[in-house]
Amino acid sequence: MSEHPLHSERTLWLPSVAEYPDVTRQLRRWGQKVKCGKTDRVYGLRLAGQLRAAARVLEPDQGQFLLRSLTVDPAYRGQGLARELMQRLLHEAREPVLYCYALEYLREFYLSLGFSLRDAESVPAAIAEPYCRYRDNGKTFVLMARQRTNS
């Protein structure tokens, strides 16, 4: 497990694959219906050693990266933890383009992090096809992408 202290009690946590089942259990306690897969990259934000926010980056096709399951412990929502985790994730991540299916009410949040709106026709099939299935099934996700900057 890698911990990067960036604040006195807040740390970016990059769990090992062996720790993914524990992260999955925590996400499910927070109401997420997800499973951390062994090929996912999982990022967590710990406060005083406890996981309080997490996100996964999947690679559905070679060189195509998708942010999924950004979530915060319900008891800690509204304190900027999702933004802090995303800022740290984006600083650490090396993907040239990171896509996400954002909930409509989070559009401005992702725009403020440098994501831009995309349409299904402008993204790789590995990203577009699941998005279109979600949309066809009534989900109101917004397709977004963020280009990596050279900082």
Protein Blocks (a to p, Z undefined) as FASTA:
>chain_A
ZZddfbfklccddddfklmmmmmmmmmmnopacdddfkbccddddeehiafbdcddddfb
ghiacdehiacdfklgonlmmmmmmmmmmmmpmcfbdcddddfklmmmmmmnopacddfk
lpcfklmmmmmmmmmnopacdcdddddddZZ
